[in-house]
Amino acid sequence: MGLTITRLGHHGDGVADGPVFVPRTLPGEVVEGEVTGDRLAAPRILTPSPDRIAAACKHYKSCGGCALQHAREGFVTAWKEGVIRQALAAQGLDAQFRAPHVSPLGTRRRATFSGRRLKKGALVGFHARASDTVTSVPDCLILRPELTAALPLLEELVTLAGSRKGEMSLSLTVSDVGLDLSVTGGKPMDGALQATLGQWAGGNGFARLAWQGEVIAQAAPPVQTFGRARVSPPPGAFLQATADAQTALQAAVADAVGDAPRIADLFAGCGTFALPLAERAEVHAVESVADMLRALDQGWRHASGLKRVTTETRDLFRNPLLPEDLTRFDAVVIDPPRAGAEAQARALADSIVPRIAAVSCNPVTFARDAKILCDAGFRLQWVQMVDQFRFSPHVELAAAFAR
């Protein structure tokens, strides 16, 4: 007897009664196959959904990087907005939704590949779904061409410096001056290996090569542009996945804070929001990673036409800005990691800050923190879904709060 998929779970799997989780299925579809525990890993589609399409990428069946290529784009966009609406509704909240923003294909500027050294050569790619198997992805649809073009070079690197016993992690980012590569899991560094890898990086045009967090070769500081500022982030620093989505989020944040003359940017990173906002407001940037703030500060000091930007190294989970700390700001930007920022939200709720621009990569923790703010007199004015992780269940959003 077939199982009917009733909905999609937050990881993008179809869910049938039980619950039974069925990958790469859609609501309304009838499937059959062997159920193990609460999973049906290899479904046969008996009744396909009208939203089902043929996956465009030839790697889709073997690669675990994407989960939703089998659904038409409009369905995926509506589903991601629905995830946000559901999270808000669970907290008794609702909001006006702005038009969603979806990054085009071929615009993902950073990716972390897995690399394994083989008896002959090496294999670099993404893991297969729920597997340690590495799948080569030379024709990946979501990555910028510079990243896929570099895959043979990464295979050379794994051959040179990988261990047959382990797996390497290769975080590759497109910067304004070339590719920025940060590696973990390779051989221990020594003088001979550093010389070899330095020659390899220079000969292949990499802007920077970092090994276990330490820079071992740099032709030029890798640069990212935030408004008028040019910033060289530390190896492995957070960066929005596509420049296109970064622009959309920056515009949403600017709209949410309005003409506020003094702004606090919490979880500021390397200045994605702080530096563009400094074109018209004084900004205080708070972040727990000192290296990221140093990069932000250097970017500000070398840019022209920006208002004053100050920085503060502070763990906002353990030591949030208190209501008395927030009295000098006319607006706050907050972009926490997936855990959200419950302690900081409570401090904001008790403050007199009139406007908040929120960015989140987790609708559930966003809704939890939004409830705290709304219970204290804020109004959730609008929400915008930003999809920079095409074909994945990952959901990003921007939102505006005002008292």
TORZAGU-562261 format. One record per residue (C-alpha): z, x, y; residue in three letters. Coordinates in steps of 0.25 Angstrom, whole numbers, plus 2048, in hexadecimal, padded with zeros to 3 digits. Each point is the difference from the previous one (the first is absolute). Layout:
N
   z   x   y   r
   Z   X   Y ALA
...
This chain:
403
   z   x   y   r
 800 800 800 MET
 7FC 805 80E GLY
 80A 803 80B LEU
 7FD 7FB 80E THR
 803 809 80C ILE
 808 7F8 80A THR
 801 80B 80B ARG
 800 80F 804 LEU
 80C 808 800 GLY
 804 80A 80B HIS
 7F9 80B 7F8 HIS
 7F3 7F8 7FF GLY
 801 7FC 7F1 ASP
 7FE 7F2 7FC GLY
 80C 7F8 7FB VAL
 800 7F6 7F5 ALA
 80C 7F7 7FC ASP
 80A 808 7F9 GLY
 7FF 808 809 PRO
 7F4 808 7FA VAL
 7FA 80B 808 PHE
 7F1 802 7FF VAL
 7F9 80B 808 PRO
 7F3 7FD 807 ARG
 800 7F1 7FF THR
 800 7F5 80A LEU
 807 7F3 802 PRO
 7F9 7F4 7F8 GLY
 7FA 80A 7F6 GLU
 803 7FD 7F1 VAL
 801 80D 7F8 VAL
 804 804 7F2 GLU
 805 80D 7F9 GLY
 80C 806 7F9 GLU
 80D 7FE 808 VAL
 80A 80C 7FF THR
 80D 7FC 806 GLY
 7FC 7FA 80E ASP
 7F2 807 801 ARG
 7F2 7FD 7FB LEU
 7FA 80D 803 ALA
 7F2 7FD 7FB ALA
 7FC 7F2 804 PRO
 7F3 7F9 7FC ARG
 7FC 7F7 80B ILE
 7FD 7F2 7FA LEU
 7FE 7F8 80D THR
 7FD 809 80C PRO
 805 7FD 80E SER
 7F5 7FD 80A PRO
 806 80B 809 ASP
 7FD 80A 7F5 ARG
 7F5 80A 803 ILE
 7FB 80D 7F9 ALA
 807 80C 804 ALA
 7F7 809 809 ALA
 806 80D 7FC CYS
 7FC 806 7F3 LYS
 80E 806 7FE HIS
 807 7F3 801 TYR
 803 7FE 7F1 LYS
 805 80E 7FE SER
 807 803 80D CYS
 80E 7FA 804 GLY
 7FE 802 80F GLY
 7FB 7F2 802 CYS
 805 7F3 7FB ALA
 7F8 7F5 807 LEU
 7F1 804 800 GLN
 7FD 7F4 7F7 HIS
 803 7F6 80B ALA
 7F8 7FD 80C ARG
 805 806 80D GLU
 803 7F2 806 GLY
 809 7FD 7F5 PHE
 808 80E 801 VAL
 802 7FE 80F THR
 805 7F2 7FE ALA
 809 805 7F5 TRP
 806 80B 808 LYS
 803 7F7 80C GLU
 806 7F6 7F6 GLY
 809 80B 7FB VAL
 805 802 80E ILE
 802 7F1 802 ARG
 807 7FE 7F3 GLN
 80A 80B 804 ALA
 803 7FA 80D LEU
 801 7F2 7FA ALA
 80B 806 7F7 ALA
 808 803 80C GLN
 7FD 7F2 807 GLY
 7F6 807 80A LEU
 7F2 7FD 804 ASP
 7F7 806 80A ALA
 7F2 7FF 806 GLN
 7F6 809 7F9 PHE
 7F6 808 808 ARG
 7F3 803 7FA ALA
 801 80B 7F5 PRO
 7FB 80E 801 HIS
 7F9 806 7F3 VAL
 7FC 80E 800 SER
 7F1 803 7FC PRO
 7FD 807 7F3 LEU
 7FF 80F 800 GLY
 80A 802 80B THR
 80D 804 7F8 ARG
 803 80E 807 ARG
 80B 804 7F7 ARG
 803 7FF 7F1 ALA
 809 807 7F5 THR
 7F8 804 7F4 PHE
 805 805 7F3 SER
 7FB 80D 7FA GLY
 801 805 7F2 ARG
 7FB 80D 7FA ARG
 7F8 7FF 7F4 LEU
 7FC 80B 7F5 LYS
 7F3 801 808 LYS
 801 7FD 80F GLY
 808 7F4 806 ALA
 801 7F1 802 LEU
 803 7FA 80E VAL
 801 7F1 803 GLY
 809 7F4 7FF PHE
 809 7FB 7F5 HIS
 7FA 7F5 7F7 ALA
 808 7F4 801 ARG
 80F 801 7FB ALA
 7FB 80D 7F9 SER
 802 80F 801 ASP
 7F1 802 7FE THR
 7F8 805 80C VAL
 7F3 7FA 804 THR
 7F6 807 808 SER
 7FB 7F8 80C VAL
 7F4 807 806 PRO
 7FA 7F3 805 ASP
 80D 7F9 805 CYS
 7FC 7F5 80A LEU
 80D 801 809 ILE
 800 80F 803 LEU
 7FA 807 80B ARG
 7F4 808 7FC PRO
 807 80D 803 GLU
 80B 7FD 7F6 LEU
 7F6 7FD 7F4 THR
 7F8 80C 804 ALA
 80C 809 7FF ALA
 803 7FC 7F1 LEU
 7F9 80B 7FA PRO
 807 80A 809 LEU
 80D 7FA 7FC LEU
 7FC 802 7F1 GLU
 7FE 80F 803 GLU
 80E 800 806 LEU
 806 7FA 7F4 VAL
 7F9 80A 7F7 THR
 805 80B 809 LEU
 80E 7FC 802 ALA
 804 7F5 7F6 GLY
 808 801 7F4 SER
 7FB 7FA 7F2 ARG
 80E 7FA 7FF LYS
 801 7F8 80C GLY
 7F9 7F7 80A GLU
 7FD 804 80F MET
 801 7F7 80C SER
 7F5 802 80A LEU
 802 7F9 80D SER
 7F3 801 808 LEU
 7FE 7FB 80F THR
 7F4 800 809 VAL
 804 806 80D SER
 7F8 802 80D ASP
 7FE 80E 7FC VAL
 7FE 800 7F1 GLY
 807 7FD 7F3 LEU
 80F 801 800 ASP
 806 802 7F1 LEU
 80E 800 7FB SER
 803 803 7F2 VAL
 80C 7FF 7F7 THR
 801 803 7F1 GLY
 7F8 80C 7FF GLY
 803 80E 7FC LYS
 80C 807 807 PRO
 7FB 808 80C MET
 7FF 80F 800 ASP
 7F8 80A 808 GLY
 7F4 800 7F7 ALA
 7FF 7F1 7FF LEU
 802 7FF 80F GLN
 7F5 809 803 ALA
 7F7 7F9 7F6 THR
 802 7F3 806 LEU
 7FF 804 80E GLY
 7F2 806 7FD GLN
 7FD 7F3 7F9 TRP
 804 7F7 80C ALA
 7F9 809 80A GLY
 7F4 800 7F8 GLY
 7FF 7F1 7FE ASN
 803 7FC 80E GLY
 80E 7FA 7FF PHE
 808 7FF 80D ALA
 80D 802 7F9 ARG
 806 802 7F2 LEU
 80E 7FE 7FD ALA
 807 803 7F3 TRP
 80D 7F9 7FD GLN
 802 7FD 80E GLY
 7FD 80E 805 GLU
 7F3 803 808 VAL
 7FA 80C 7F9 ILE
 7F2 7FF 807 ALA
 7FB 7FA 80D GLN
 7F3 802 807 ALA
 804 7F7 80B ALA
 80B 7F6 802 PRO
 7FC 7F2 7FA PRO
 7FF 7F6 80C VAL
 802 7F1 800 GLN
 7FD 7F9 80D THR
 80A 7F6 805 PHE
 7FB 7FA 80D GLY
 7FE 80C 80A ARG
 808 809 7F8 ALA
 7FC 809 7F4 ARG
 80B 803 7F6 VAL
 801 809 7F4 SER
 809 7F9 7F6 PRO
 808 808 7F6 PRO
 7FB 801 7F2 PRO
 801 7F3 7F9 GLY
 804 7F8 80C ALA
 7FE 7F1 801 PHE
 7F3 7FC 806 LEU
 7FA 7F2 800 GLN
 7F6 7FF 7F5 ALA
 7F4 7FD 808 THR
 7FD 803 80F ALA
 7FA 7F2 801 ASP
 80D 7FA 7FC ALA
 808 80A 809 GLN
 7F8 7FB 80C THR
 803 7F1 7FC ALA
 80F 803 7FE LEU
 800 807 80D GLN
 7F9 7F5 808 ALA
 80A 7F6 7F9 ALA
 80C 808 804 VAL
 7FB 802 80E ALA
 7FE 7F1 802 ASP
 80E 7FD 7FA ALA
 807 809 80A VAL
 7F8 7FB 80C GLY
 803 807 80D ASP
 80E 805 7FC ALA
 802 80D 808 PRO
 80A 806 7F7 ARG
 7FE 800 7F1 ILE
 808 805 7F3 ALA
 7F7 803 7F4 ASP
 809 800 7F4 LEU
 7FB 807 7F3 PHE
 7F6 806 809 ALA
 7FA 80A 7F7 GLY
 7F6 80A 807 CYS
 7FD 7F6 80B GLY
 7F6 7F6 7FB THR
 806 7F6 80A PHE
 808 808 809 ALA
 7F5 809 806 LEU
 7F6 7F4 803 PRO
 80B 7F8 806 LEU
 804 80C 809 ALA
 7F3 7FE 808 GLU
 807 7F5 807 ARG
 80F 800 7FD ALA
 80B 80A 7FE GLU
 803 801 7F1 VAL
 80C 805 7F8 HIS
 7FC 804 7F1 ALA
 80A 7FF 7F5 VAL
 7FD 806 7F2 GLU
 809 806 7F5 SER
 7F6 80C 7FD VAL
 801 80B 80B ALA
 7F3 806 7FC ASP
 7F8 7F3 803 MET
 807 7FF 80E LEU
 7FD 80E 803 ARG
 7F1 7FD 7FE ALA
 801 7F4 808 LEU
 807 807 80C ASP
 7F5 80B 7FF GLN
 7F5 7F6 800 GLY
 807 7F9 80D TRP
 801 80E 807 ARG
 7F2 804 7FE HIS
 7FA 7F2 804 ALA
 7FD 7FC 80E SER
 803 7F3 808 GLY
 80C 7FC 7F7 LEU
 80D 7FB 805 LYS
 80D 806 7FB ARG
 803 800 7F1 VAL
 80D 804 7FB THR
 804 802 7F1 THR
 80D 7FF 7F8 GLU
 802 804 7F1 THR
 808 7F5 7FA ARG
 801 7F9 7F3 ASP
 7FF 7F1 804 LEU
 804 7FB 7F2 PHE
 80E 807 801 ARG
 801 801 80F ASN
 7F8 7F5 807 PRO
 7FE 7FF 80F LEU
 80C 7F7 804 LEU
 7FF 7F5 80B PRO
 806 809 80A GLU
 7F5 80A 7FD ASP
 7F5 7F6 802 LEU
 804 7FB 80D THR
 7F7 80A 808 ARG
 7F3 7FB 7F8 PHE
 7F7 7F4 804 ASP
 7FA 7FF 7F3 ALA
 801 806 7F2 VAL
 7F6 804 7F5 VAL
 805 801 7F2 ILE
 7F7 805 7F4 ASP
 80A 802 7F5 PRO
 7FC 804 7F1 PRO
 800 7F6 7F5 ARG
 80F 7FE 800 ALA
 7FF 7FA 80D GLY
 80B 803 80B ALA
 80B 7F6 7FE GLU
 80B 808 807 ALA
 7F7 802 80C GLN
 7FC 7F2 800 ALA
 80E 7FB 801 ARG
 802 80A 80C ALA
 7F4 7FA 807 LEU
 805 7F2 7FD ALA
 80C 804 808 ASP
 7F9 807 80B SER
 7FA 7FB 80D ILE
 7F2 805 7FD VAL
 7F6 7F5 804 PRO
 7F4 804 7F7 ARG
 7FD 807 7F3 ILE
 7F3 804 7F9 ALA
 802 801 7F1 ALA
 7F7 807 7F6 VAL
 803 7FF 7F1 SER
 7FA 803 7F3 CYS
 809 7F7 7F8 ASN
 800 7F1 804 PRO
 80D 7FD 7F8 VAL
 809 80A 808 THR
 7F8 7FC 80D PHE
 804 7F2 7FE ALA
 80E 803 7FD ARG
 801 808 80D ASP
 7F9 7F6 807 ALA
 80A 7F5 7FC LYS
 80B 809 806 ILE
 7F9 801 80D LEU
 7FC 7F1 801 CYS
 80E 7FC 7FD ASP
 804 808 80C ALA
 7F7 7F9 809 GLY
 7F3 807 7FF PHE
 7F3 7F8 7FD ARG
 7F5 805 7F7 LEU
 7F4 7FE 809 GLN
 7F5 805 7F6 TRP
 7FD 808 7F4 VAL
 7F3 807 7FC GLN
 7FC 805 7F3 MET
 7F9 80E 800 VAL
 7FA 804 7F3 ASP
 7FD 80E 7FF GLN
 802 802 7F1 PHE
 7F4 7F8 7FB ARG
 800 7FA 7F2 PHE
 80F 804 7FF SER
 80C 7F6 800 PRO
 806 808 80C HIS
 802 7F7 80C VAL
 802 806 80E GLU
 803 7F7 80D LEU
 803 801 80F ALA
 809 7F6 807 ALA
 806 7FC 80D ALA
 80E 7FB 803 PHE
 805 7FB 80E ALA
 80D 7FA 804 ARG
